[in-house]
Amino acid sequence: MSTFPKLLFADDDGTIYDHPYLEMVGCSGSHVVRPPEEDLVALPDMSRLYFHPGCPPYGYDPRKKEIVLLHETKIGRKTVRCNAVSSFIQQGWVRLLLPAMDYRNKDYMLPMWAYSAVGISGDDYYVPSFEIDDNYRWNPDNFDDRNLLPDVEKRLADFPDNRLVKHLQRCAVHYHCFAAKNFFHRRWEAPIPTSPTCNAGCLGCISFQPGGTCASPQDRINFVPELPEIVEPFTEHCNKARDPIISYGQGCEGEPILQWKRICESISAIRSRTENGTVNLNTNGSVPEWVASICDSGLDSIRISINSAREPLYNRYYQPRGYSFEGVMESIRTASDKGVFTMVNYLIFPGITDQPQEVEALRSLVAATKPHLIHFKNLNIDPTFYLETMKAPPDQGIGFSRVKELLQEEFPNLQFGYFNRTRDSFFPE
């Protein structure tokens, strides 16, 4: 970049401007900081920009050598109110800093995206980030809706009375779910939602939000699929799709292992018909005994989600109903011991998940449970809501690049990523 990125701001109509001299800053938790230049990368192509009405941005004034709050500025002869601008970074990239803005007058809950600091230098936007996984299958260019409807019609004709296929049609066409689109395109990772109920009250749940928060991005499945509704279309997916993965546990359902018996019998039935494809489960891992049964039924990989390796923070986010954090740890151990490719879906948040005490807890978790891979997954949630709930710490975080380095030093065989994998890529050379 030619110069250090300048601050971006928006007027009340959402038109975005760059400031003539104020430089971009970001937040580690609630601490406004200048991003190290080595952390800044050009904004990946499939990212997005947002503006935040009523939230003035912070910037760094190189003349005064201090961080300032920009309430208003002149554009030509007109004085405009300044609103902060943030970015949502493309999948596969790790967000290092939150946007720096004054939230005190915000009277709304932000939609569930992972908001990042962003600035501009020359003609390019820059964000504090690094790429942790590059999987061409999830590039948005592969999901042109002009190619979708003919394939939807084909699959509906193949399974005209299948409620699960009809549910996935809504996910693909209305909610633009990439995994659901994969099912209709007969390729890659396809979803198998099974559970209309849940045993957690996750703050960032994308299929159920209580009143007074924000709207859920999608509807939850309202039935448990019958065995043939799973086995018939997903055996075909394993046999006919390109690089097939079939995944239980989706955003459009509750907790899948509450339907562990149906999952076990469907995996066994599919595996009695074909050895093709990778069978995966995304879960909160709340009941180790049920996880063990699913592993024994023919599961290839499992991804167990946590927002923190510290029990108090885990409980504040997940609000577990009838299960414990220790049970989740036991599920990770169980899956790893049974030879299933075991992933921890780590929901990360700058200033919380990169605290030294969190890193120490994560190192203890990895040593005790022996997962094969850690997903660094940006947590989609309103920053102020999360910081208030987690009780923002007094110090800024050490940064996720450093977190990754520390883990790699102690666990050289531990892998890192963002996306689920096919069996042949579990252990790349």
NORWOCOR-V602956 format. One record per backbone hydrogen bond with DSSP energy under -1.0 kcal/mol. CO is the residue of the C=O (numbers start at 1). NH is the residue of the N-H. If there is no record, write none. Layout:
co->CO nh->NH
co->CO nh->NH
This chain:
co->5 nh->24
co->6 nh->120
co->7 nh->19
co->9 nh->17
co->10 nh->83
co->11 nh->14
co->15 nh->11
co->17 nh->9
co->22 nh->7
co->23 nh->60
co->26 nh->33
co->27 nh->98
co->28 nh->31
co->31 nh->28
co->33 nh->26
co->36 nh->39
co->37 nh->40
co->39 nh->129
co->41 nh->127
co->44 nh->47
co->48 nh->88
co->50 nh->86
co->52 nh->55
co->55 nh->84
co->56 nh->102
co->57 nh->70
co->59 nh->68
co->60 nh->23
co->61 nh->65
co->61 nh->66
co->66 nh->61
co->68 nh->59
co->71 nh->82
co->73 nh->80
co->75 nh->78
co->78 nh->75
co->80 nh->73
co->83 nh->10
co->84 nh->52
co->86 nh->50
co->87 nh->116
co->88 nh->48
co->90 nh->93
co->92 nh->132
co->92 nh->133
co->94 nh->130
co->97 nh->117
co->98 nh->27
co->100 nh->58
co->103 nh->106
co->111 nh->113
co->113 nh->115
co->113 nh->381
co->116 nh->87
co->119 nh->126
co->120 nh->6
co->121 nh->124
co->124 nh->121
co->125 nh->43
co->126 nh->119
co->127 nh->41
co->128 nh->96
co->130 nh->94
co->135 nh->138
co->136 nh->139
co->139 nh->142
co->140 nh->143
co->144 nh->147
co->145 nh->148
co->148 nh->152
co->149 nh->153
co->150 nh->154
co->151 nh->155
co->152 nh->156
co->153 nh->157
co->154 nh->158
co->155 nh->159
co->159 nh->162
co->162 nh->166
co->163 nh->167
co->164 nh->168
co->165 nh->169
co->166 nh->170
co->167 nh->171
co->168 nh->172
co->169 nh->173
co->170 nh->174
co->170 nh->175
co->171 nh->177
co->177 nh->181
co->178 nh->182
co->179 nh->183
co->180 nh->184
co->181 nh->185
co->182 nh->187
co->188 nh->245
co->190 nh->247
co->195 nh->254
co->197 nh->255
co->199 nh->321
co->202 nh->205
co->206 nh->218
co->210 nh->213
co->227 nh->230
co->227 nh->231
co->228 nh->232
co->230 nh->234
co->231 nh->235
co->232 nh->236
co->233 nh->237
co->234 nh->238
co->235 nh->239
co->236 nh->240
co->237 nh->241
co->242 nh->188
co->244 nh->278
co->245 nh->190
co->246 nh->280
co->247 nh->192
co->248 nh->282
co->250 nh->253
co->252 nh->221
co->255 nh->258
co->256 nh->259
co->257 nh->260
co->259 nh->263
co->260 nh->264
co->261 nh->265
co->262 nh->266
co->263 nh->267
co->264 nh->268
co->265 nh->269
co->266 nh->270
co->267 nh->271
co->268 nh->272
co->270 nh->273
co->270 nh->274
co->278 nh->246
co->279 nh->300
co->279 nh->301
co->280 nh->248
co->281 nh->303
co->283 nh->305
co->287 nh->291
co->288 nh->292
co->289 nh->293
co->290 nh->294
co->291 nh->295
co->292 nh->296
co->295 nh->298
co->300 nh->341
co->301 nh->281
co->302 nh->343
co->303 nh->283
co->304 nh->345
co->306 nh->347
co->310 nh->314
co->311 nh->315
co->312 nh->316
co->313 nh->317
co->314 nh->318
co->315 nh->319
co->317 nh->203
co->318 nh->201
co->324 nh->328
co->325 nh->329
co->326 nh->330
co->327 nh->331
co->328 nh->332
co->329 nh->333
co->330 nh->334
co->331 nh->335
co->332 nh->336
co->333 nh->337
co->334 nh->338
co->335 nh->340
co->336 nh->339
co->341 nh->302
co->342 nh->372
co->342 nh->373
co->343 nh->304
co->344 nh->346
co->344 nh->375
co->345 nh->306
co->346 nh->348
co->346 nh->377
co->348 nh->379
co->349 nh->352
co->349 nh->353
co->350 nh->29
co->352 nh->355
co->354 nh->398
co->355 nh->359
co->356 nh->360
co->357 nh->361
co->358 nh->362
co->359 nh->363
co->360 nh->364
co->361 nh->365
co->362 nh->366
co->363 nh->367
co->364 nh->368
co->365 nh->369
co->366 nh->370
co->372 nh->415
co->373 nh->344
co->374 nh->417
co->375 nh->346
co->377 nh->348
co->382 nh->386
co->383 nh->387
co->384 nh->388
co->385 nh->389
co->386 nh->390
co->387 nh->391
co->387 nh->392
co->399 nh->403
co->400 nh->404
co->401 nh->405
co->402 nh->406
co->403 nh->407
co->404 nh->408
co->405 nh->409
co->406 nh->410
co->407 nh->411
co->411 nh->414
co->415 nh->374
co->417 nh->376
co->422 nh->425
co->423 nh->426
